[in-house]
């Protein structure tokens, strides 16, 4: 019997007598684009699993055709979430003139919602498994990479189109070189190409590839195997591997890349703040207009 908690954009349930928690991104009509509301509810769901001593493994899944189209950049609700309230427009003075502090506001919001949250989820005191189908675009990768293990449907595709379409180095949680490898990361970021589940498996990013129709059941079976391990042993494995990655520079590389990402925003804001004080310039597509990234081909430049 399922124990289910429904929030506005995220659903939380427990399986196997509470040993497995499953968190669903539940915004399928928007391809699970990540609003601030969704991220707050996701953090609350992870916190619920963290606080439940019965939970051994947490599955992060998504309703609908696609795992996630990344940040919600274009819906009215998302623009309202990012806009300051009345009297809350931060400003600064330069050369005697008062200007809106667009970059500063962006920095503080992205540090909290995208960087700090994702780092905390990576270090959750549970074993986490991302279960991915369809497109996982840009910020979707951050949610996936925060998990300890990744399983994918055979129709899954992974890409980060931020560099190509917005002139940025990549999304805020910059794990690309660690997950793809350095040269593959450069290729995918510079071209906007995607990789499929089989290539992600060959690269070591994805642990298992399942037929789309079997993804949900096979993910639970996989989680059940992990849940059978002694809790302390599982945590020691997780801590040891994460510590090894950090000793090789992972945590510091993430921090540095986040600041580079924000430098890109500062440049963008300086160029566009007079024309587009809130929201995005019209040439930047949002999740509603993004087509699926084209697959990479080895035989074509």
C-alpha positions in Angstrom: 0.0 0.0 0.0 1.3 3.4 -0.9 1.7 6.3 1.5 1.2 9.3 -0.7 1.7 13.1 -0.1 0.7 15.3 -2.9 2.0 18.9 -3.2 1.3 21.3 -6.1 4.1 20.1 -8.4 5.8 17.2 -6.5 4.3 13.9 -5.2 6.0 11.9 -2.4 5.2 8.2 -1.7 6.7 5.3 0.1 6.9 1.7 -1.0 8.0 -1.6 0.4 6.8 -1.0 3.9 8.5 2.4 3.9 12.0 1.3 2.9 11.8 3.1 -0.5 10.6 6.7 -1.0 9.7 7.8 -4.5 9.5 11.5 -5.4 7.7 12.4 -8.6 8.2 15.6 -10.5 4.5 16.1 -11.3 4.3 18.8 -13.9 3.9 16.8 -17.0 2.0 19.4 -19.0 5.1 21.7 -18.7 7.5 18.8 -19.3 8.4 19.1 -15.6 10.1 22.5 -16.2 11.5 23.6 -12.8 9.7 26.5 -11.3 10.8 27.8 -7.9 7.7 26.2 -6.5 8.7 22.8 -7.8 12.2 23.2 -6.4 10.9 24.2 -2.9 8.6 21.2 -2.9 11.4 18.9 -4.1 13.6 20.1 -1.3 10.8 19.4 1.2 10.3 15.9 -0.2 14.0 15.1 0.1 13.9 16.5 3.6 10.9 14.2 4.4 12.9 11.2 3.2 16.0 12.3 5.1 14.0 12.5 8.4 12.3 9.1 8.0 14.5 6.4 9.6 12.6 3.7 7.7 13.6 5.0 4.3 16.7 3.4 2.8 16.6 4.5 -0.8 15.0 7.5 -2.5 13.9 7.3 -6.2 13.6 10.6 -8.1 11.2 10.1 -11.0 9.1 12.3 -13.3 5.5 12.0 -14.7 4.9 12.3 -18.4 6.9 12.0 -21.6 10.0 13.8 -20.5 12.0 13.8 -17.3 12.5 17.6 -17.3 12.9 20.5 -19.8 15.2 22.3 -17.3 14.6 25.7 -15.7 11.1 27.2 -16.3 12.2 30.4 -18.0 9.0 31.5 -19.7 5.7 30.7 -18.0 3.9 33.6 -16.3 4.1 31.8 -12.9 7.9 31.4 -13.2 8.4 35.1 -14.2 6.3 36.2 -11.2 8.3 33.9 -8.9 11.6 35.6 -10.0 10.3 39.2 -10.0 10.9 41.3 -6.9 7.8 42.3 -4.9 6.6 45.9 -4.6 9.4 48.1 -3.3 11.9 45.2 -3.4 13.9 46.1 -6.6 17.5 46.0 -5.4 19.6 48.8 -6.8 23.2 50.1 -6.8 24.9 53.4 -7.6 27.6 53.8 -10.3 28.9 57.0 -11.6 26.3 58.9 -9.7 23.4 57.0 -11.2 21.1 54.4 -9.6 20.7 51.2 -11.6 18.8 48.0 -11.0 21.0 45.2 -9.4 20.0 42.5 -11.9 23.1 40.5 -11.6 23.2 40.6 -7.8 19.5 39.5 -7.6 20.2 36.6 -10.0 23.3 35.6 -8.1 21.5 35.3 -4.7 18.5 33.4 -6.2 20.6 31.0 -8.2 23.0 30.3 -5.3 20.0 29.2 -3.2 17.7 27.5 -5.7 20.2 25.9 -8.0 23.6 25.5 -6.4 23.1 25.2 -2.6 20.0 23.0 -3.0 21.7 20.6 -5.5 24.8 20.2 -3.3 22.6 19.4 -0.3 20.7 16.8 -2.3 24.0 15.2 -3.4 25.0 14.7 0.2 21.6 13.4 1.4 21.9 10.8 4.1 20.1 8.2 1.9 21.0 6.4 -1.3 19.3 8.2 -4.2 18.4 6.9 -7.7 17.3 9.1 -10.6 14.9 7.4 -13.0 15.0 9.2 -16.3 12.8 9.0 -19.5 12.6 11.2 -22.5 14.4 14.5 -22.6 16.6 15.6 -19.7 17.6 19.1 -20.7 20.1 21.5 -19.0 18.9 22.0 -15.4 17.4 18.5 -15.5 21.0 17.3 -15.4 21.5 19.0 -12.1 18.7 16.9 -10.5 20.0 13.7 -12.0 23.6 14.3 -11.1 22.8 15.0 -7.5 21.7 11.4 -7.2 24.0 8.6 -6.4 22.8 6.3 -9.2 21.1 7.0 -12.5 18.9 4.5 -14.5 17.3 5.4 -17.8 14.6 4.3 -20.2 15.9 3.4 -23.7 14.3 6.6 -25.0 16.2 8.9 -22.6 18.3 11.8 -24.0 20.7 14.1 -22.1 21.9 17.5 -23.1 22.8 21.0 -21.9 21.8 23.7 -24.4 22.5 26.7 -22.2 25.9 27.4 -23.7 24.6 27.3 -27.3 21.3 29.1 -26.8 22.1 31.6 -24.0 25.9 32.2 -24.3 26.6 30.6 -20.9 29.2 28.0 -20.0 26.6 25.5 -18.8 24.1 25.1 -15.9 24.8 26.2 -12.4 25.8 22.8 -11.0 28.7 22.2 -13.4 29.4 18.5 -13.1 29.8 18.0 -16.9 33.5 17.1 -17.0 33.0 14.6 -14.2 29.9 13.0 -15.7 30.7 13.1 -19.4 34.5 13.3 -19.4 36.4 16.5 -20.3 36.4 16.3 -24.1 32.8 15.0 -24.4 31.7 17.8 -22.1 33.3 20.4 -24.4 31.7 18.8 -27.5 28.2 18.6 -26.0 28.3 22.2 -24.6 29.8 23.7 -27.8 27.4 22.0 -30.2 24.2 21.6 -28.1 24.1 17.9 -29.2 22.5 15.3 -26.9 23.6 11.7 -26.0 21.2 8.8 -25.7 20.8 6.3 -22.9 23.2 3.8 -24.4 26.0 6.3 -24.8 25.4 7.7 -21.3 25.7 4.0 -20.1 29.0 3.6 -22.0 30.3 6.8 -20.4 29.5 5.5 -17.0 27.0 8.2 -16.2 24.0 5.8 -16.3 24.0 2.5 -14.4 21.1 0.7 -16.1 19.1 1.1 -19.3 15.5 -0.4 -19.3 12.8 -0.5 -21.9 10.5 2.5 -21.5 7.5 0.5 -20.6 9.4 -1.3 -17.8 11.2 1.7 -16.3 9.0 2.2 -13.3 9.0 -1.4 -12.2 12.7 -2.1 -13.0 13.7 1.0 -11.0 11.9 -0.2 -8.0 13.5 -3.6 -8.3 16.9 -1.9 -8.5 16.1 0.2 -5.5 15.0 -2.9 -3.6 18.4 -4.5 -4.1 20.1 -1.4 -2.7 17.7 -1.2 0.2 18.7 -4.7 1.3 22.2 -3.5 2.0 23.0 -2.6 5.7 22.2 1.1 6.2 25.6 2.0 7.7 27.5 0.2 5.0 25.5 2.0 2.3 26.2 5.4 3.9 29.9 4.6 4.3 30.1 3.7 0.6 28.4 6.9 -0.4 30.6 9.1 1.9 33.8 7.4 0.7 33.1 7.8 -3.0 31.9 11.4 -2.5 34.9 12.2 -0.4 37.2 10.7 -3.1 35.6 12.9 -5.7 35.9 16.0 -3.5 39.6 15.2 -2.9 40.1 15.1 -6.6 38.7 18.7 -6.8 35.0 18.1 -7.5 33.5 20.4 -4.8 36.0 23.2 -5.6 35.4 22.9 -9.3 31.7 23.2 -8.8 32.1 26.3 -6.7 34.4 27.9 -9.2 32.1 27.1 -12.2 29.1 28.5 -10.4 30.9 31.9 -10.2 31.8 31.7 -13.8 28.2 31.0 -14.6 27.1 34.1 -12.7 29.7 36.2 -14.5 27.9 35.1 -17.7 24.7 36.4 -16.1 26.4 39.7 -15.2 27.5 40.2 -18.8 24.0 39.2 -20.0 22.4 41.7 -17.6 24.7 44.5 -18.5 23.9 44.0 -22.2 20.1 43.6 -21.8 19.0 45.3 -18.6 17.9 48.5 -20.3 15.9 46.6 -22.9 14.5 43.7 -20.9 14.5 44.6 -17.1 12.5 41.5 -16.2 12.4 38.2 -18.0 14.3 37.1 -21.1 15.0 38.8 -24.4 12.7 37.5 -27.1 15.4 35.7 -29.0 16.0 33.3 -26.0 13.6 30.3 -26.2 11.9 29.0 -23.1 10.8 25.4 -22.3 7.6 25.8 -24.3 9.5 26.4 -27.6 12.5 24.1 -27.1 12.6 21.2 -29.5 14.5 18.1 -28.5 18.3 18.6 -28.9 19.7 16.9 -31.9 21.7 13.7 -31.3 25.4 13.8 -31.7 26.8 11.9 -34.7 30.3 10.6 -34.8 30.4 10.7 -38.6 29.2 14.3 -39.1 30.9 17.5 -38.0 
